[in-house]
Amino acid sequence: MTARSLLLPACLLTLWAHAQNRLDAVVETKRFHEPGKGELVDVNISVLGSTAVWAMDDRGFVQAKVDALITVGRDGGIVDFRKVQVASPERSDTLQGDFTFQERFLLSPGAYVVTVRLHDANLADTAGTFVELPLVVAARSGDATLSDIMFTRKQLDGREVVPFPGSYFPAEENRMGIYSEAYGTLDRFGSQGPFLGVAQIEHYEAGGIVGNFRHVQRLTADTVVPMALEFGIGKLPTGNYLLAVELRDRNDSLVQRRTQFFQRNNPIVLDPGSIMDGALGPNFTDAFTDVDTLAEYLLSMRPIADDLERKMIDDQAKNRNPGVMRQVIYAFWYNRAPTDPKSAWERYLQAVQYANKHYGCRNMRGFQSDQGYIYLRYGAPNTVVDRRNETGVVPYMIWHYYRSGRYSDRRFVFYQPERSTTCWTLLTSDMPGEINNSRWLDQIVPGASDGGLKREEVMENYNNPR
């Protein structure tokens, strides 16, 4: 029995609630090796509790239930599947915690497609959530190799593992558990041969180890060597990182390396009311002297600002005090990248310039338009359906994101209610926190003679954007 073969009940997180029409979940696949059997793939699913319906059970507790169908396909056929109903832990309060479950598949090397269909068992309707992930299972080489890296919620002496699906660590997460396995070490290092297991957090953009975030374990060769450890990330600043796991020989020479991207959100609290002219000392904003430029820079940050920051931005752009505006800009970027706020601002400014060039309209700068806002907040879409010149429908455009932050498979529908303008208006989206218009289809296909066919065409473009 390997170290990950026991799965504890999922830990709970308290999250903000969003009114949504469907379940949302984080889905991931992790590849391991089962000696003598083959390649083992874990499908880890974490259901966002705030998107589920919680109903009272026979014991007087509230509970969420999800029907799940997980299939593994290859060459158009189904290789294996699991059909299960998963119940969250019972609760006696009103908190809607996330809950996690896992299914395992023993697969031969090859290319697969994993599909996950989720339905809220506490709802009578048939609406569901669909996630599709490509999966490549590689043949195991004879040399020392590593499994995928799995983030974990809890580990007890390396014997019990609770997966932490996804790669986003919010401010309330102060620890990062890590689990990986090494194979082939007997052939590489010999029976009872010593070697090193290294785990370290690295800067994603700049490279290099972050501070003292490095663990070194002295290990002994075996059929399967589990590596279970954790980092305290309470002081890890907001940013993009790589978690690297390495195998090294007794001379500290690299034998094998695997990395896993993750994002950390850990803002440094700065009181807006305490920001006065020059209060934060000399910084890169000192070069910004023109009042109009400062005001535009401030307003361009609105798409990625939270509510408090937006009010501060609006107030200072209106007051037009150059010193205070500079300090607000610096505080904003220090909050996001304390190790290098200047570089973070410069990267964002390039995105703003792109938005201004491609998404501006009328007297509106690109960052002020709906498309510019979405581009700056969520990045470039993976696919775009552009129907600006199609007859029988109002010009529309669908932006599709495979992944944005902690959410997957998200869509934004824009349209041009006035053909005389180049402005695109956000009509609806399934992204939490953005406008959700249940009658959006009626506004794109307003009763044309072949409206039925057009509606089907629009819905096909929405469901299968390409």
C-alpha positions as CSV (number, residue, x, y, z in Angstrom):
1,M,0.0,0.0,0.0
2,T,1.5,3.3,-1.0
3,A,1.3,6.5,1.0
4,R,-1.6,8.0,-1.0
5,S,-3.8,4.9,-0.8
6,L,-5.9,6.3,2.0
7,L,-8.2,9.2,1.4
8,L,-9.6,11.2,4.3
9,P,-13.0,13.0,4.3
10,A,-12.4,16.4,2.6
11,C,-11.5,19.4,4.7
12,L,-13.8,22.4,4.4
13,L,-13.2,25.9,3.3
14,T,-15.4,28.9,4.0
15,L,-15.9,30.8,0.7
16,W,-18.0,33.7,-0.4
17,A,-21.3,32.8,-1.9
18,H,-22.2,33.4,-5.6
19,A,-25.7,33.0,-7.1
20,Q,-25.1,30.6,-9.9
21,N,-27.1,28.4,-12.2
22,R,-24.8,25.3,-12.0
23,L,-22.2,23.6,-9.9
24,D,-18.7,24.7,-10.2
25,A,-15.7,22.5,-9.4
26,V,-11.9,22.3,-9.7
27,V,-10.9,19.1,-11.6
28,E,-7.4,17.7,-12.1
29,T,-5.6,14.5,-13.0
30,K,-2.5,13.2,-11.3
31,R,-0.4,10.4,-12.7
32,F,1.3,7.8,-10.4
33,H,2.7,4.3,-10.9
34,E,1.6,1.1,-9.3
35,P,4.5,-1.4,-9.4
36,G,3.5,-4.7,-11.0
37,K,0.2,-3.3,-12.2
38,G,0.7,-0.2,-14.4
39,E,0.0,3.5,-14.5
40,L,-2.5,4.9,-12.0
41,V,-4.4,8.1,-12.7
42,D,-6.2,10.0,-9.9
43,V,-9.0,12.3,-10.9
44,N,-9.4,14.8,-8.0
45,I,-12.6,16.8,-7.9
46,S,-13.3,19.7,-5.5
47,V,-16.9,21.0,-5.6
48,L,-17.3,24.6,-4.7
49,G,-19.8,24.4,-1.9
50,S,-21.2,27.9,-2.6
51,T,-22.5,26.7,-6.0
52,A,-24.3,23.7,-4.6
53,V,-27.8,23.4,-3.0
54,W,-27.7,22.3,0.6
55,A,-30.7,20.4,1.8
56,M,-31.7,19.1,5.3
57,D,-31.3,15.4,5.7
58,D,-33.1,12.9,8.0
59,R,-30.7,13.7,10.9
60,G,-31.5,17.4,10.8
61,F,-28.2,18.5,9.2
62,V,-27.7,20.2,5.9
63,Q,-25.8,18.5,3.2
64,A,-25.0,18.8,-0.5
65,K,-25.1,15.9,-2.9
66,V,-23.6,15.6,-6.3
67,D,-24.1,12.9,-9.0
68,A,-20.9,12.4,-10.9
69,L,-20.0,10.5,-14.1
70,I,-16.3,10.3,-14.8
71,T,-15.3,8.7,-18.1
72,V,-11.9,8.0,-19.7
73,G,-12.0,7.9,-23.4
74,R,-9.6,6.8,-26.1
75,D,-9.9,6.9,-29.9
76,G,-13.6,7.7,-29.7
77,G,-14.5,4.9,-27.3
78,I,-14.9,4.6,-23.5
79,V,-12.0,2.8,-21.7
80,D,-13.4,3.1,-18.2
81,F,-15.9,5.0,-16.1
82,R,-17.2,5.7,-12.6
83,K,-20.7,6.7,-11.8
84,V,-21.1,7.8,-8.2
85,Q,-23.1,10.0,-5.9
86,V,-21.0,12.0,-3.5
87,A,-22.3,13.6,-0.3
88,S,-20.6,16.5,1.5
89,P,-19.9,16.3,5.2
90,E,-23.1,17.1,7.2
91,R,-23.2,20.6,8.7
92,S,-25.2,22.1,11.4
93,D,-24.5,25.7,10.4
94,T,-25.0,27.8,7.3
95,L,-21.5,27.7,5.9
96,Q,-21.2,26.1,2.5
97,G,-17.9,24.4,2.5
98,D,-16.1,22.9,-0.4
99,F,-15.9,19.1,-0.5
100,T,-13.5,16.8,-2.4
101,F,-13.6,13.4,-3.8
102,Q,-11.4,11.2,-5.9
103,E,-11.7,8.4,-8.5
104,R,-8.8,6.2,-9.7
105,F,-8.1,4.5,-13.0
106,L,-5.5,2.0,-14.0
107,L,-4.5,2.8,-17.6
108,S,-1.9,1.7,-20.1
109,P,0.3,4.3,-21.8
110,G,-1.4,6.4,-24.4
111,A,-3.5,9.5,-25.1
112,Y,-6.9,9.8,-23.4
113,V,-9.7,12.3,-22.7
114,V,-11.1,12.5,-19.2
115,T,-14.7,13.9,-19.0
116,V,-16.5,14.8,-15.8
117,R,-20.2,15.4,-15.7
118,L,-21.6,16.8,-12.4
119,H,-25.3,17.3,-11.4
120,D,-26.7,18.7,-8.2
121,A,-28.7,15.8,-6.7
122,N,-30.7,18.3,-4.6
123,L,-32.1,19.9,-7.7
124,A,-34.9,18.5,-9.8
125,D,-33.7,20.0,-13.2
126,T,-31.2,18.3,-15.5
127,A,-28.8,21.1,-15.9
128,G,-25.2,20.0,-15.2
129,T,-21.6,20.9,-15.4
130,F,-19.2,19.4,-18.0
131,V,-15.4,19.4,-17.9
132,E,-13.1,17.8,-20.4
133,L,-9.4,17.3,-19.9
134,P,-6.8,15.8,-22.2
135,L,-4.6,13.2,-20.5
136,V,-1.3,11.6,-21.7
137,V,0.0,8.6,-19.8
138,A,3.6,8.1,-20.6
139,A,5.4,4.7,-20.6
140,R,7.6,4.4,-17.6
141,S,11.4,4.5,-18.3
142,G,13.9,2.3,-16.5
143,D,15.7,5.3,-14.9
144,A,14.6,7.0,-11.7
145,T,11.5,9.0,-12.4
146,L,8.9,11.1,-10.5
147,S,5.2,11.0,-10.3
148,D,3.1,14.2,-10.8
149,I,3.2,16.6,-7.9
150,M,0.0,16.7,-5.9
151,F,-0.9,19.5,-3.6
152,T,-2.5,18.3,-0.4
153,R,-4.6,19.6,2.4
154,K,-3.5,17.2,5.1
155,Q,-0.8,14.6,5.6
156,L,-0.2,12.4,8.6
157,D,3.3,10.9,8.7
158,G,3.0,10.4,4.9
159,R,0.4,7.7,5.3
160,E,-2.8,9.6,4.6
161,V,-3.3,12.2,1.9
162,V,-6.2,14.6,1.1
163,P,-5.7,16.2,-2.3
164,F,-5.9,20.0,-2.8
165,P,-7.2,20.2,-6.4
166,G,-6.1,23.1,-8.4
167,S,-3.2,25.5,-8.2
168,Y,-4.6,28.6,-6.6
169,F,-3.8,29.4,-2.9
170,P,-5.9,32.2,-1.5
171,A,-4.8,34.4,1.5
172,E,-6.6,32.1,4.0
173,E,-4.4,29.2,3.1
174,N,-1.2,29.3,5.2
175,R,0.2,25.9,4.3
176,M,1.0,24.0,1.2
177,G,1.2,20.3,1.4
178,I,3.1,18.4,-1.3
179,Y,3.1,14.8,-2.3
180,S,5.1,13.0,-5.0
181,E,6.6,9.5,-5.5
182,A,9.9,8.4,-6.9
183,Y,10.3,5.2,-8.9
184,G,13.2,3.3,-10.3
185,T,15.5,4.4,-7.5
186,L,16.7,0.7,-6.9
187,D,18.1,0.5,-10.4
188,R,19.6,4.0,-10.2
189,F,21.1,4.0,-6.7
190,G,21.2,0.3,-5.7
191,S,19.6,-1.5,-2.8
192,Q,19.4,0.8,0.2
193,G,21.2,3.4,-1.9
194,P,21.0,6.9,-0.5
195,F,19.8,9.9,-2.5
196,L,18.3,13.3,-2.0
197,G,14.7,14.5,-2.5
198,V,14.5,18.3,-2.9
199,A,11.4,20.5,-3.0
200,Q,11.6,24.2,-3.6
201,I,9.4,27.2,-4.5
202,E,10.8,29.2,-7.5
203,H,9.8,32.5,-9.1
204,Y,7.8,31.7,-12.2
205,E,8.9,34.7,-14.3
206,A,12.4,35.4,-13.0
207,G,13.5,31.9,-11.9
208,G,15.5,31.3,-8.8
209,I,14.5,30.0,-5.3
210,V,12.1,32.2,-3.3
211,G,13.8,33.1,0.0
212,N,14.2,30.0,2.2
213,F,11.5,28.0,0.6
214,R,13.6,24.8,0.1
215,H,13.4,21.4,1.7
216,V,15.9,18.6,1.4
217,Q,15.1,15.0,2.4
218,R,17.7,12.2,2.8
219,L,16.0,9.2,1.2
220,T,16.8,5.5,0.6
221,A,16.1,3.6,-2.6
222,D,13.0,1.4,-2.7
223,T,10.4,0.2,-5.2
224,V,8.3,3.3,-4.4
225,V,9.7,6.2,-2.4
226,P,7.0,8.6,-1.2
227,M,7.9,12.3,-0.6
228,A,5.4,14.1,1.7
229,L,6.2,17.5,3.1
230,E,4.7,21.0,3.5
231,F,5.7,24.6,3.3
232,G,4.3,27.4,5.5
233,I,3.3,30.0,3.0
234,G,1.8,32.6,5.3
235,K,4.5,35.1,4.3
236,L,4.7,34.0,0.6
237,P,3.7,37.2,-1.4
238,T,1.1,37.3,-4.1
239,G,2.5,36.0,-7.4
240,N,3.1,33.2,-9.9
241,Y,5.4,30.4,-8.8
242,L,6.8,27.0,-9.6
243,L,6.9,24.2,-7.1
244,A,9.9,22.1,-8.1
245,V,10.6,18.5,-6.9
246,E,14.0,17.1,-7.7
247,L,15.9,13.8,-7.3
248,R,19.6,14.2,-6.7
249,D,22.4,11.7,-6.1
250,R,24.7,11.7,-3.1
251,N,27.0,14.3,-4.9
252,D,24.0,16.6,-5.3
253,S,23.9,16.1,-9.1
254,L,20.4,16.4,-10.6
255,V,18.9,13.1,-11.7
256,Q,15.2,14.0,-12.3
257,R,13.1,17.1,-11.9
258,R,9.4,17.9,-12.1
259,T,7.6,21.2,-11.7
260,Q,4.0,22.4,-10.9
261,F,2.8,25.9,-11.5
262,F,0.7,27.6,-8.8
263,Q,-0.6,31.1,-7.9
264,R,-0.6,32.7,-4.5
265,N,-2.9,35.5,-3.5
266,N,-1.6,37.1,-0.3
267,P,-2.1,40.8,-0.4
268,I,-0.2,43.1,1.9
269,V,-2.7,45.2,3.8
270,L,-2.3,48.9,3.2
271,D,-4.8,51.3,4.7
272,P,-6.0,53.7,2.0
273,G,-6.8,56.3,4.6
274,S,-3.1,56.5,5.6
275,I,-1.8,57.1,2.1
276,M,-0.5,60.7,2.0
277,D,1.7,62.5,-0.4
278,G,5.2,60.9,-0.1
279,A,4.1,58.5,2.7
280,L,5.5,55.4,1.0
281,G,8.9,56.9,0.2
282,P,10.7,57.2,-3.1
283,N,9.5,54.7,-5.8
284,F,9.1,54.1,-9.5
285,T,6.0,56.4,-9.7
286,D,8.2,59.4,-9.0
287,A,8.8,59.5,-12.8
288,F,5.1,60.2,-13.4
289,T,4.6,63.9,-13.2
290,D,1.8,64.8,-15.7
291,V,-1.6,65.0,-13.9
292,D,-3.6,63.7,-16.9
293,T,-1.3,60.7,-17.4
294,L,-1.5,59.9,-13.6
295,A,-5.3,60.0,-13.7
296,E,-5.4,57.7,-16.8
297,Y,-2.9,55.3,-15.2
298,L,-5.1,55.1,-12.1
299,L,-8.3,54.5,-14.0
300,S,-6.7,51.9,-16.1
301,M,-6.2,49.8,-13.0
302,R,-10.0,49.5,-12.3
303,P,-10.5,46.2,-14.2
304,I,-8.3,44.3,-11.7
305,A,-9.1,46.3,-8.6
306,D,-11.3,45.2,-5.7
307,D,-14.2,47.3,-4.5
308,L,-12.2,49.3,-1.9
309,E,-9.4,49.9,-4.4
310,R,-11.9,51.1,-7.1
311,K,-13.3,53.7,-4.7
312,M,-9.8,54.9,-3.8
313,I,-8.9,55.0,-7.5
314,D,-12.1,57.0,-8.5
315,D,-11.7,59.4,-5.6
316,Q,-8.0,60.2,-6.3
317,A,-8.5,60.4,-10.1
318,K,-11.2,63.0,-9.3
319,N,-9.1,64.9,-6.7
320,R,-6.1,64.9,-9.1
321,N,-3.4,65.4,-6.4
322,P,-0.2,64.2,-8.2
323,G,1.6,63.1,-5.1
324,V,-1.3,61.1,-3.7
325,M,-2.1,59.5,-7.1
326,R,1.5,58.3,-7.3
327,Q,1.3,56.8,-3.9
328,V,-2.0,55.0,-4.7
329,I,-0.4,53.5,-7.8
330,Y,2.6,52.4,-5.9
331,A,0.5,50.9,-3.1
332,F,-1.7,49.0,-5.6
333,W,1.3,47.3,-7.2
334,Y,3.2,46.8,-4.0
335,N,0.1,45.0,-2.8
336,R,0.4,42.5,-5.7
337,A,4.1,42.2,-6.2
338,P,6.0,43.4,-3.1
339,T,9.3,42.1,-4.4
340,D,9.1,44.0,-7.7
341,P,6.1,46.3,-8.0
342,K,7.7,48.2,-10.9
343,S,7.9,45.2,-13.2
344,A,4.4,44.1,-12.3
345,W,3.1,47.6,-13.3
346,E,5.1,47.6,-16.5
347,R,3.7,44.2,-17.6
348,Y,0.2,45.4,-16.9
349,L,0.8,48.7,-18.7
350,Q,1.7,46.6,-21.8
351,A,-1.7,44.9,-21.5
352,V,-3.5,48.2,-21.1
353,Q,-1.8,49.5,-24.3
354,Y,-2.9,46.4,-26.2
355,A,-6.5,46.9,-24.9
356,N,-6.4,50.6,-25.9
357,K,-5.3,49.6,-29.4
358,H,-7.7,46.8,-30.0
359,Y,-10.8,47.5,-27.8
360,G,-11.3,51.2,-27.8
361,C,-14.4,52.7,-29.4
362,R,-16.1,56.1,-29.8
363,N,-14.6,58.4,-27.1
364,M,-13.8,55.4,-24.9
365,R,-10.3,54.2,-24.1
366,G,-9.8,50.4,-24.5
367,F,-9.5,49.8,-20.8
368,Q,-12.9,51.5,-20.3
369,S,-14.7,49.3,-22.8
370,D,-16.4,46.0,-21.8
371,Q,-14.0,44.0,-24.0
372,G,-11.0,45.8,-22.6
373,Y,-12.2,45.2,-19.0
374,I,-12.6,41.5,-19.6
375,Y,-9.2,41.2,-21.4
376,L,-7.4,43.0,-18.6
377,R,-9.2,41.2,-15.8
378,Y,-9.1,37.6,-17.2
379,G,-6.5,37.7,-19.9
380,A,-6.8,36.8,-23.6
381,P,-9.5,34.3,-24.5
382,N,-8.5,30.9,-25.7
383,T,-11.1,30.9,-28.5
384,V,-13.2,33.7,-30.1
385,V,-16.4,33.2,-32.1
386,D,-16.8,36.4,-34.2
387,R,-20.2,36.9,-35.9
388,R,-20.1,40.6,-36.6
389,N,-21.3,40.3,-40.2
390,E,-23.8,37.5,-40.0
391,T,-27.3,38.1,-41.3
392,G,-30.4,37.4,-39.2
393,V,-28.8,38.1,-35.9
394,V,-27.5,41.1,-34.0
395,P,-23.7,41.1,-34.3
396,Y,-22.2,39.0,-31.5
397,M,-18.9,37.6,-30.2
398,I,-18.2,34.8,-27.8
399,W,-15.0,34.7,-25.8
400,H,-14.2,31.3,-24.3
401,Y,-11.6,30.6,-21.5
402,Y,-10.4,27.1,-20.8
403,R,-9.3,28.4,-17.4
404,S,-9.4,31.7,-15.6
405,G,-8.2,31.8,-12.0
406,R,-10.0,29.0,-10.1
407,Y,-12.8,28.7,-12.7
408,S,-12.8,26.6,-15.9
409,D,-14.8,26.6,-19.1
410,R,-16.1,30.2,-18.9
411,R,-17.8,32.3,-21.6
412,F,-18.4,36.0,-22.2
413,V,-21.0,37.0,-24.8
414,F,-20.6,40.5,-26.4
415,Y,-23.0,42.2,-28.9
416,Q,-23.5,45.4,-30.8
417,P,-27.0,46.6,-30.1
418,E,-26.3,49.6,-32.4
419,R,-24.7,48.6,-35.7
420,S,-23.4,52.1,-36.2
421,T,-21.0,51.8,-33.4
422,T,-17.8,49.8,-33.0
423,C,-18.5,49.4,-29.3
424,W,-19.1,45.8,-28.0
425,T,-21.3,45.5,-24.9
426,L,-21.0,42.6,-22.5
427,L,-24.4,40.8,-22.7
428,T,-23.9,37.8,-20.4
429,S,-21.3,35.6,-18.8
430,D,-21.2,32.5,-16.7
431,M,-18.3,33.9,-14.7
432,P,-19.3,34.5,-11.1
433,G,-19.5,38.2,-10.3
434,E,-20.1,39.3,-13.9
435,I,-23.4,40.1,-15.6
436,N,-25.7,37.1,-16.1
437,N,-28.6,37.7,-18.5
438,S,-31.0,34.8,-18.9
439,R,-32.6,36.4,-22.0
440,W,-29.4,37.0,-23.8
441,L,-30.3,34.7,-26.7
442,D,-33.5,36.7,-27.4
443,Q,-31.5,39.9,-27.7
444,I,-29.1,38.3,-30.3
445,V,-31.9,36.5,-32.3
446,P,-34.8,39.0,-32.1
447,G,-37.5,37.0,-33.9
448,A,-36.0,36.6,-37.3
449,S,-38.0,34.5,-39.9
450,D,-35.6,31.6,-39.4
451,G,-35.1,32.4,-35.8
452,G,-35.3,28.8,-34.7
453,L,-32.4,27.8,-36.9
454,K,-30.4,30.9,-35.9
455,R,-31.0,30.2,-32.2
456,E,-29.7,26.7,-32.7
457,E,-26.7,28.0,-34.5
458,V,-25.9,30.6,-31.8
459,M,-26.3,28.0,-29.0
460,E,-24.0,25.6,-30.9
461,N,-21.4,28.4,-31.1
462,Y,-21.9,29.1,-27.4
463,N,-21.7,25.5,-26.2
464,N,-18.9,24.5,-28.6
465,P,-16.9,27.6,-29.3
466,R,-14.0,27.1,-31.8
